[in-house]
């Protein structure tokens, strides 16, 4: 194996976190800001890209890796956590919002999965975090996940996060599944992905489900989330009371707006 072999345990229910056990000199990579806590002897370092390439590739290789992450809307930097001690140590990574953390053993998924660009949480060192260009322009211009998605390649463990409850579907050859574009979390590399417009003018304008949906065709595995973060955020903003007047107090002092006004005083 090219990747570090790590042991893990996923804890919690609605707000999960993953405990990663590192042997001496083992390393795990994670998104900036994903750390929850870590034990003594673990050394944290910020790096360009994902650290999957050997340093002999030079600065250009590292800049290219970092540039790929910038295209997907992620930070130029990632963080590595290495056990520099002589005993097993643990590091913990938390999910950013209510949902589930999915462990992905890439060695059992033909070495590659494609996921939405904000799903990646952490992985064993050696897993390459890159970009996946959709073959069809329709998927790029209208898909909820954009023209570019992330790809995770390697033979080690990776952890991705999604909102709400996760549904895993196994698609037979030729079997199709149509889902809301924002609900797509991840899929294996052999799944064909496209975007189709909702049929019918009334359905498109008044159905409340958006103008487009994703069409996925097997064979392969698809992971779908019940609560995309964009949907959660829109519900929160819609429920927040609106301030009255220029800089005035909220119409509901006991609500979210009242709390913000209290801190601003």
C-alpha positions as CSV (number, residue, x, y, z in Angstrom):
1,X,0.0,0.0,0.0
2,X,1.1,3.5,-0.8
3,X,-1.1,5.2,1.9
4,X,-0.5,5.1,5.6
5,X,-2.8,2.5,7.3
6,X,-4.8,4.2,10.1
7,X,-7.4,2.9,12.5
8,X,-10.4,4.9,13.3
9,X,-13.7,5.1,15.3
10,X,-16.7,7.3,14.4
11,X,-18.5,8.6,17.5
12,X,-21.7,10.5,18.0
13,X,-25.0,10.6,16.2
14,X,-26.3,13.9,14.8
15,X,-23.0,15.8,15.3
16,X,-20.4,13.1,14.7
17,X,-16.6,13.2,15.0
18,X,-14.0,10.7,14.0
19,X,-11.2,9.4,16.2
20,X,-8.1,8.5,14.3
21,X,-5.5,6.3,15.9
22,X,-1.9,6.9,14.7
23,X,1.0,4.5,15.2
24,X,4.5,6.1,15.5
25,X,5.3,8.1,12.4
26,X,1.9,7.7,10.9
27,X,0.2,10.7,9.4
28,X,-3.3,11.8,8.6
29,X,-4.3,14.9,6.5
30,X,-7.3,17.1,7.1
31,X,-9.1,20.2,5.9
32,X,-8.1,23.4,7.7
33,X,-10.4,23.9,10.6
34,X,-11.5,20.2,10.9
35,X,-9.4,19.5,14.1
36,X,-11.4,18.9,17.3
37,X,-8.5,17.8,19.6
38,X,-5.3,15.8,19.6
39,X,-3.1,14.0,22.1
40,X,0.4,14.7,23.1
41,X,3.3,13.8,20.7
42,X,1.2,14.7,17.6
43,X,2.9,17.3,15.4
44,X,0.7,19.5,13.3
45,X,2.0,21.1,10.1
46,X,0.4,23.2,7.4
47,X,1.4,22.2,3.8
48,X,0.6,23.1,0.2
49,X,-1.8,20.7,-1.4
50,X,-2.5,17.3,0.0
51,X,1.0,16.0,0.6
52,X,0.5,12.9,-1.5
53,X,3.4,13.8,-3.9
54,X,7.0,13.2,-2.9
55,X,8.9,16.4,-2.0
56,X,11.4,15.6,-4.8
57,X,8.8,16.9,-7.3
58,X,9.9,20.4,-6.3
59,X,7.9,23.6,-5.7
60,X,6.1,23.4,-9.0
61,X,4.6,20.1,-8.1
62,X,3.3,21.4,-4.8
63,X,2.0,24.6,-6.4
64,X,0.0,22.6,-9.0
65,X,-1.5,20.5,-6.2
66,X,-2.4,23.6,-4.2
67,X,-3.9,25.2,-7.4
68,X,-6.2,22.3,-8.0
69,X,-7.6,22.8,-4.5
70,X,-8.1,26.5,-5.2
71,X,-10.1,25.7,-8.3
72,X,-12.5,23.5,-6.2
73,X,-13.1,26.5,-3.9
74,X,-11.0,25.0,-1.0
75,X,-8.1,26.5,0.8
76,X,-4.6,26.4,-0.7
77,X,-3.4,24.6,2.4
78,X,-4.0,21.4,4.2
79,X,-2.9,20.3,7.6
80,X,-1.0,17.1,8.5
81,X,-1.0,15.4,11.9
82,X,2.0,13.1,12.5
83,X,2.6,10.9,15.6
84,X,6.2,11.7,16.6
85,X,6.0,9.7,19.8
86,X,6.7,6.0,20.5
87,X,3.2,5.0,21.4
88,X,-0.2,5.1,19.7
89,X,-1.8,8.5,19.8
90,X,-5.2,9.8,18.8
91,X,-6.4,12.9,16.9
92,X,-10.0,13.9,16.5
93,X,-11.9,15.6,13.6
94,X,-15.4,17.0,13.9
95,X,-18.1,17.4,11.3
96,X,-18.9,21.0,10.4
97,X,-22.7,20.7,10.7
98,X,-25.3,18.0,11.6
99,X,-25.0,14.9,9.5
100,X,-22.9,11.8,9.2
101,X,-19.2,11.0,8.6
102,X,-18.7,8.3,6.0
103,X,-15.5,6.2,6.1
104,X,-14.3,5.3,2.6
105,X,-11.8,2.5,2.0
106,X,-10.5,3.5,-1.4
107,X,-8.8,0.1,-1.8
108,X,-12.4,-1.4,-1.9
109,X,-13.7,1.3,-4.3
110,X,-11.3,0.8,-7.2
111,X,-9.0,3.4,-5.8
112,X,-11.2,6.4,-6.6
113,X,-14.4,8.2,-5.6
114,X,-15.9,11.5,-6.8
115,X,-17.5,13.7,-4.2
116,X,-18.9,17.2,-3.8
117,X,-16.2,19.8,-3.3
118,X,-17.0,20.5,0.4
119,X,-17.5,16.9,1.5
120,X,-13.8,15.9,2.3
121,X,-12.9,15.9,6.0
122,X,-9.7,13.9,6.4
123,X,-7.7,11.0,5.0
124,X,-4.6,8.8,5.5
125,X,-1.5,10.4,4.1
126,X,-1.0,9.3,0.5
127,X,-4.6,9.9,-0.5
128,X,-4.6,12.4,-3.4
129,X,-7.3,15.1,-3.2
130,X,-7.7,16.5,-6.8
131,X,-10.3,17.8,-9.1
132,X,-12.7,15.9,-11.4
133,X,-14.0,17.7,-14.5
134,X,-17.4,16.6,-15.6
135,X,-17.5,15.4,-19.2
136,X,-20.8,17.1,-20.0
137,X,-21.2,20.8,-20.0
138,X,-24.8,20.6,-18.7
139,X,-23.5,19.1,-15.5
140,X,-21.2,22.0,-15.1
141,X,-23.4,24.9,-15.9
142,X,-26.5,23.8,-14.0
143,X,-25.5,21.1,-11.5
144,X,-25.7,22.0,-7.9
145,X,-22.1,20.7,-7.5
146,X,-20.7,22.9,-10.2
147,X,-18.5,21.9,-13.2
148,X,-15.7,20.7,-11.0
149,X,-16.0,18.1,-8.3
150,X,-13.4,16.6,-6.0
151,X,-11.8,13.2,-6.5
152,X,-10.1,11.2,-3.9
153,X,-7.6,8.6,-5.2
154,X,-5.4,6.1,-3.5
155,X,-5.6,2.9,-1.5
156,X,-6.2,4.2,2.0
157,X,-9.0,5.5,4.2
158,X,-10.7,8.7,3.6
159,X,-13.5,10.4,5.5
160,X,-16.2,12.6,4.0
161,X,-19.1,14.4,5.6
162,X,-22.7,15.0,4.5
163,X,-25.8,16.6,6.0
164,X,-28.7,14.8,7.5
165,X,-29.0,11.0,6.9
166,X,-27.0,9.3,4.2
167,X,-28.6,6.9,1.8
168,X,-26.3,4.5,-0.1
169,X,-27.6,3.1,-3.4
170,X,-26.1,0.3,-5.5
171,X,-27.0,0.9,-9.2
172,X,-27.1,-2.0,-11.6
173,X,-25.8,-1.6,-15.1
174,X,-28.1,0.8,-17.0
175,X,-30.1,1.6,-13.9
176,X,-30.9,5.3,-13.5
177,X,-31.5,7.4,-10.4
178,X,-32.7,11.0,-10.5
179,X,-32.0,13.2,-7.4
180,X,-31.9,16.8,-6.4
181,X,-28.5,18.2,-7.5
182,X,-27.6,19.4,-4.0
183,X,-28.3,16.0,-2.4
184,X,-25.5,14.2,-4.3
185,X,-22.6,13.4,-1.9
186,X,-20.4,11.0,-3.7
187,X,-20.2,8.3,-6.3
188,X,-17.8,5.7,-7.6
189,X,-15.9,6.6,-10.7
190,X,-17.8,4.3,-13.0
191,X,-21.2,6.1,-12.4
192,X,-22.3,8.3,-15.4
193,X,-23.5,11.7,-14.2
194,X,-25.5,14.2,-16.1
195,X,-28.0,17.1,-15.5
196,X,-31.6,17.2,-16.9
197,X,-34.1,20.0,-16.8
198,X,-37.4,19.4,-15.0
199,X,-40.1,18.7,-17.6
200,X,-43.2,20.9,-17.6
201,X,-43.3,24.7,-17.1
202,X,-45.5,24.6,-14.1
203,X,-43.4,22.0,-12.4
204,X,-40.2,24.0,-13.1
205,X,-41.6,27.3,-11.9
206,X,-43.8,26.3,-9.0
207,X,-42.7,22.8,-7.9
208,X,-40.2,24.2,-5.4
209,X,-37.5,21.7,-6.3
210,X,-35.4,23.8,-8.7
211,X,-35.1,23.7,-12.5
212,X,-32.7,20.8,-12.8
213,X,-32.0,17.4,-11.3
214,X,-29.1,15.0,-11.5
215,X,-29.3,11.8,-13.4
216,X,-27.0,9.0,-12.4
217,X,-26.6,5.8,-14.4
218,X,-25.0,2.6,-13.1
219,X,-23.2,0.4,-12.6
220,X,-21.8,1.9,-9.4
221,X,-22.4,3.1,-5.9
222,X,-24.0,6.5,-5.1
223,X,-24.3,8.2,-1.7
224,X,-27.1,10.7,-1.2
225,X,-27.7,13.2,1.7
226,X,-31.1,14.1,3.1
227,X,-30.1,17.6,4.2
228,X,-27.6,19.6,2.0
229,X,-26.0,22.5,3.9
230,X,-27.4,25.0,1.3
231,X,-30.9,23.8,2.2
232,X,-30.2,24.0,5.9
233,X,-28.8,27.5,5.6
234,X,-31.7,28.8,3.5
235,X,-34.2,27.5,6.2
236,X,-32.2,29.3,9.0
237,X,-32.1,32.6,7.1
238,X,-35.8,32.3,6.2
239,X,-36.7,31.8,9.8
240,X,-34.5,34.6,11.1
241,X,-36.5,37.8,12.0
242,X,-35.9,40.8,9.8
243,X,-34.7,44.0,11.5
244,X,-37.1,47.0,11.3
245,X,-35.6,50.3,10.1
246,X,-32.0,51.2,9.5
247,X,-30.0,49.6,12.2
248,X,-33.1,49.1,14.4
249,X,-33.8,46.3,16.7
250,X,-35.3,43.0,15.6
251,X,-39.1,42.5,15.5
252,X,-38.5,39.6,17.9
253,X,-36.0,40.5,20.6
254,X,-36.1,36.9,21.9
255,X,-35.1,35.5,18.5
256,X,-31.9,35.3,16.5
257,X,-31.9,39.0,15.6
258,X,-32.3,40.0,19.2
259,X,-29.3,37.9,20.2
260,X,-27.2,39.7,17.5
261,X,-28.4,43.1,18.7
262,X,-27.5,42.2,22.3
263,X,-23.9,41.5,21.3
264,X,-23.7,44.6,19.2
265,X,-24.6,46.9,22.0
